[in-house]
Amino acid sequence: MSPRPAIDITTIVPRPADELWTIVTRPEGVNAELMPLVRMTFPTSDLTIADAPPDEPFFVSWLLLFGFLPFDRHVLIIHKTGPRFFIERSHSLMQKLWQHERYLSDAEGGTAVRDIVTVIPRLIFLSALTNTIVAMIFRHRHRRLARRYNAN
């Protein structure tokens, strides 16, 4: 039996999908969604998910609580990419599996951004707490996306 996703969330963003894709798949876009709760470190600011070799470690990132306090070391592995979607199957010090699927599709009023996140913590008894935190972070990310592009 496979684990249930911690969250499956969709937000309509009033921007064309191709324009949005180039933003949300780069370090600046990722951190714009995550901050001020979390910041990811990146080896360079010009990375894009399209550069990732499939099913191989792309880079290692420190996750920084509130942008400065290290709390996890994430090995980012992109399983699959396509036109306006990716499936990440990574792991970290805290997570045996971190699977993040992001899909951008045309929608009335702009682009539907859908995230599905499934997590298996290394300490399985933390599953419920981990899923709650992941859901909170992704609701935060989607609120940030909506605010960022509705204000422009």
KOLTORDO-527658 format. One record per residue (C-alpha): x, y, z; residue in three letters; residue number from 1. Coordinates in pm, 1 decimal, always signed. Example, Ala and Ser with C-alpha at 12.3 -4.5 7.8 and 13.67 -1.06 7.14 Angstrom:
REC | +1230.0 | -450.0 | +780.0 | ALA | 1;
REC | +1367.0 | -106.0 | +714.0 | SER | 2;
***
This chain:
REC | +0.0 | +0.0 | +0.0 | MET | 1;
REC | +139.6 | +339.7 | -94.1 | SER | 2;
REC | +111.4 | +633.2 | +145.7 | PRO | 3;
REC | -157.3 | +896.1 | +100.3 | ARG | 4;
REC | -42.4 | +1241.4 | -6.3 | PRO | 5;
REC | +5.1 | +1494.3 | +270.5 | ALA | 6;
REC | -159.6 | +1748.2 | +40.9 | ILE | 7;
REC | -309.4 | +1783.9 | -305.8 | ASP | 8;
REC | -369.2 | +2154.8 | -367.5 | ILE | 9;
REC | -449.4 | +2364.7 | -674.4 | THR | 10;
REC | -444.6 | +2742.8 | -715.2 | THR | 11;
REC | -536.3 | +2949.2 | -1019.7 | ILE | 12;
REC | -267.0 | +3208.0 | -1093.3 | VAL | 13;
REC | -348.2 | +3488.5 | -1342.4 | PRO | 14;
REC | -41.3 | +3438.6 | -1560.0 | ARG | 15;
REC | +24.8 | +3229.9 | -1873.0 | PRO | 16;
REC | +150.2 | +2881.0 | -1791.8 | ALA | 17;
REC | +471.9 | +2908.7 | -1992.5 | ASP | 18;
REC | +566.1 | +3235.7 | -1820.6 | GLU | 19;
REC | +488.3 | +3092.8 | -1477.7 | LEU | 20;
REC | +680.2 | +2770.5 | -1546.9 | TRP | 21;
REC | +1006.7 | +2958.8 | -1603.5 | THR | 22;
REC | +963.5 | +3127.8 | -1265.2 | ILE | 23;
REC | +845.4 | +2843.3 | -1038.7 | VAL | 24;
REC | +1116.5 | +2601.5 | -1153.6 | THR | 25;
REC | +1407.5 | +2831.0 | -1057.8 | ARG | 26;
REC | +1565.7 | +2901.7 | -717.6 | PRO | 27;
REC | +1427.2 | +3254.7 | -690.1 | GLU | 28;
REC | +1072.7 | +3134.8 | -759.4 | GLY | 29;
REC | +1095.9 | +2843.0 | -517.6 | VAL | 30;
REC | +1219.9 | +3064.1 | -235.6 | ASN | 31;
REC | +963.6 | +3335.4 | -315.2 | ALA | 32;
REC | +696.2 | +3074.2 | -241.2 | GLU | 33;
REC | +862.8 | +2930.2 | +69.5 | LEU | 34;
REC | +976.3 | +3241.6 | +255.2 | MET | 35;
REC | +958.2 | +3357.2 | +526.8 | PRO | 36;
REC | +894.5 | +3005.9 | +666.6 | LEU | 37;
REC | +1167.3 | +2815.1 | +484.2 | VAL | 38;
REC | +1448.6 | +2886.7 | +241.6 | ARG | 39;
REC | +1632.0 | +2631.3 | +28.7 | MET | 40;
REC | +1997.4 | +2669.6 | -56.3 | THR | 41;
REC | +2099.5 | +2619.5 | -418.7 | PHE | 42;
REC | +2450.3 | +2570.3 | -562.8 | PRO | 43;
REC | +2380.9 | +2844.0 | -820.5 | THR | 44;
REC | +2096.8 | +3083.1 | -893.2 | SER | 45;
REC | +2064.4 | +2990.2 | -1261.1 | ASP | 46;
REC | +1950.9 | +2630.9 | -1207.8 | LEU | 47;
REC | +1627.9 | +2504.4 | -1355.8 | THR | 48;
REC | +1454.7 | +2172.5 | -1315.1 | ILE | 49;
REC | +1501.1 | +2110.3 | -1688.0 | ALA | 50;
REC | +1877.3 | +2078.0 | -1616.9 | ASP | 51;
REC | +1829.4 | +1782.2 | -1381.2 | ALA | 52;
REC | +1942.3 | +1436.1 | -1494.6 | PRO | 53;
REC | +1650.1 | +1196.6 | -1438.6 | PRO | 54;
REC | +1665.3 | +978.3 | -1126.4 | ASP | 55;
REC | +2009.9 | +1103.2 | -1020.0 | GLU | 56;
REC | +2097.1 | +1348.8 | -743.7 | PRO | 57;
REC | +2076.7 | +1699.0 | -892.8 | PHE | 58;
REC | +2211.7 | +1885.6 | -590.2 | PHE | 59;
REC | +2206.4 | +1890.5 | -211.5 | VAL | 60;
REC | +2019.9 | +2169.0 | -36.5 | SER | 61;
REC | +2002.9 | +2284.6 | +321.0 | TRP | 62;
REC | +1651.8 | +2371.3 | +432.3 | LEU | 63;
REC | +1665.9 | +2677.3 | +654.4 | LEU | 64;
REC | +1385.3 | +2751.9 | +898.8 | LEU | 65;
REC | +1290.2 | +3121.8 | +873.4 | PHE | 66;
REC | +1567.2 | +3155.3 | +615.0 | GLY | 67;
REC | +1864.2 | +3103.7 | +848.2 | PHE | 68;
REC | +1830.9 | +2802.6 | +1085.4 | LEU | 69;
REC | +1935.1 | +2469.6 | +920.3 | PRO | 70;
REC | +1688.7 | +2190.7 | +998.6 | PHE | 71;
REC | +1724.2 | +1936.5 | +716.9 | ASP | 72;
REC | +1960.2 | +1836.4 | +435.4 | ARG | 73;
REC | +1767.9 | +1755.8 | +116.4 | HIS | 74;
REC | +1905.4 | +1553.0 | -176.4 | VAL | 75;
REC | +1702.0 | +1672.0 | -473.9 | LEU | 76;
REC | +1628.5 | +1407.4 | -735.4 | ILE | 77;
REC | +1400.6 | +1480.6 | -1030.8 | ILE | 78;
REC | +1231.0 | +1162.2 | -1146.6 | HIS | 79;
REC | +1051.5 | +1299.4 | -1450.0 | LYS | 80;
REC | +988.1 | +1629.0 | -1627.2 | THR | 81;
REC | +771.6 | +1727.4 | -1916.8 | GLY | 82;
REC | +598.9 | +2028.0 | -2060.9 | PRO | 83;
REC | +497.2 | +2218.7 | -1747.9 | ARG | 84;
REC | +528.3 | +1935.7 | -1495.3 | PHE | 85;
REC | +783.2 | +1760.4 | -1279.6 | PHE | 86;
REC | +790.7 | +1471.1 | -1038.4 | ILE | 87;
REC | +1057.2 | +1494.1 | -770.5 | GLU | 88;
REC | +1147.5 | +1184.5 | -567.0 | ARG | 89;
REC | +1402.9 | +1302.8 | -315.6 | SER | 90;
REC | +1520.0 | +1214.9 | +32.8 | HIS | 91;
REC | +1666.7 | +1399.3 | +326.3 | SER | 92;
REC | +1799.9 | +1350.2 | +675.4 | LEU | 93;
REC | +1441.3 | +1360.1 | +803.0 | MET | 94;
REC | +1251.0 | +1209.7 | +508.0 | GLN | 95;
REC | +1296.2 | +863.4 | +362.4 | LYS | 96;
REC | +1085.2 | +982.2 | +67.8 | LEU | 97;
REC | +984.0 | +1330.6 | -39.6 | TRP | 98;
REC | +773.0 | +1311.8 | -353.8 | GLN | 99;
REC | +661.7 | +1647.6 | -492.0 | HIS | 100;
REC | +459.4 | +1656.5 | -812.1 | GLU | 101;
REC | +388.6 | +1994.1 | -970.7 | ARG | 102;
REC | +159.8 | +2039.9 | -1270.9 | TYR | 103;
REC | +81.0 | +2365.0 | -1450.8 | LEU | 104;
REC | -216.3 | +2364.1 | -1686.3 | SER | 105;
REC | -420.0 | +2624.4 | -1869.5 | ASP | 106;
REC | -729.1 | +2732.0 | -1678.9 | ALA | 107;
REC | -992.6 | +2999.8 | -1705.6 | GLU | 108;
REC | -830.2 | +3311.5 | -1566.3 | GLY | 109;
REC | -471.0 | +3191.5 | -1602.5 | GLY | 110;
REC | -285.2 | +2880.0 | -1492.7 | THR | 111;
REC | -382.2 | +2604.0 | -1252.7 | ALA | 112;
REC | -82.4 | +2521.8 | -1032.4 | VAL | 113;
REC | -128.9 | +2179.7 | -872.4 | ARG | 114;
REC | +103.1 | +2033.2 | -610.2 | ASP | 115;
REC | +75.8 | +1680.1 | -476.7 | ILE | 116;
REC | +319.8 | +1598.6 | -197.1 | VAL | 117;
REC | +373.6 | +1258.0 | -40.6 | THR | 118;
REC | +618.5 | +1215.7 | +245.5 | VAL | 119;
REC | +752.5 | +914.1 | +433.5 | ILE | 120;
REC | +951.5 | +1027.6 | +737.4 | PRO | 121;
REC | +1247.8 | +823.1 | +856.7 | ARG | 122;
REC | +1078.5 | +804.5 | +1197.9 | LEU | 123;
REC | +747.0 | +655.2 | +1089.9 | ILE | 124;
REC | +569.6 | +750.7 | +1414.0 | PHE | 125;
REC | +608.5 | +1115.0 | +1299.1 | LEU | 126;
REC | +394.8 | +1056.9 | +986.4 | SER | 127;
REC | +85.6 | +1244.5 | +1105.7 | ALA | 128;
REC | +288.3 | +1541.2 | +1233.5 | LEU | 129;
REC | +502.2 | +1548.5 | +917.5 | THR | 130;
REC | +194.8 | +1546.0 | +692.1 | ASN | 131;
REC | +38.9 | +1828.6 | +892.8 | THR | 132;
REC | +352.8 | +2043.1 | +860.7 | ILE | 133;
REC | +392.4 | +1968.5 | +488.8 | VAL | 134;
REC | +28.4 | +2059.4 | +424.5 | ALA | 135;
REC | +74.6 | +2386.3 | +616.1 | MET | 136;
REC | +386.4 | +2475.8 | +415.8 | ILE | 137;
REC | +220.1 | +2405.4 | +80.9 | PHE | 138;
REC | -93.0 | +2602.8 | +171.9 | ARG | 139;
REC | +150.2 | +2885.8 | +257.3 | HIS | 140;
REC | +325.6 | +2842.2 | -80.7 | ARG | 141;
REC | -3.3 | +2863.0 | -267.5 | HIS | 142;
REC | -114.4 | +3173.7 | -75.1 | ARG | 143;
REC | +220.7 | +3334.8 | -162.6 | ARG | 144;
REC | +177.0 | +3240.7 | -531.4 | LEU | 145;
REC | -173.1 | +3387.4 | -537.7 | ALA | 146;
REC | -67.4 | +3710.4 | -363.2 | ARG | 147;
REC | +244.9 | +3754.9 | -574.5 | ARG | 148;
REC | +63.1 | +3736.3 | -906.4 | TYR | 149;
REC | -272.3 | +3887.4 | -811.8 | ASN | 150;
REC | -93.8 | +4203.2 | -698.0 | ALA | 151;
REC | +70.5 | +4257.2 | -1038.9 | ASN | 152;
***
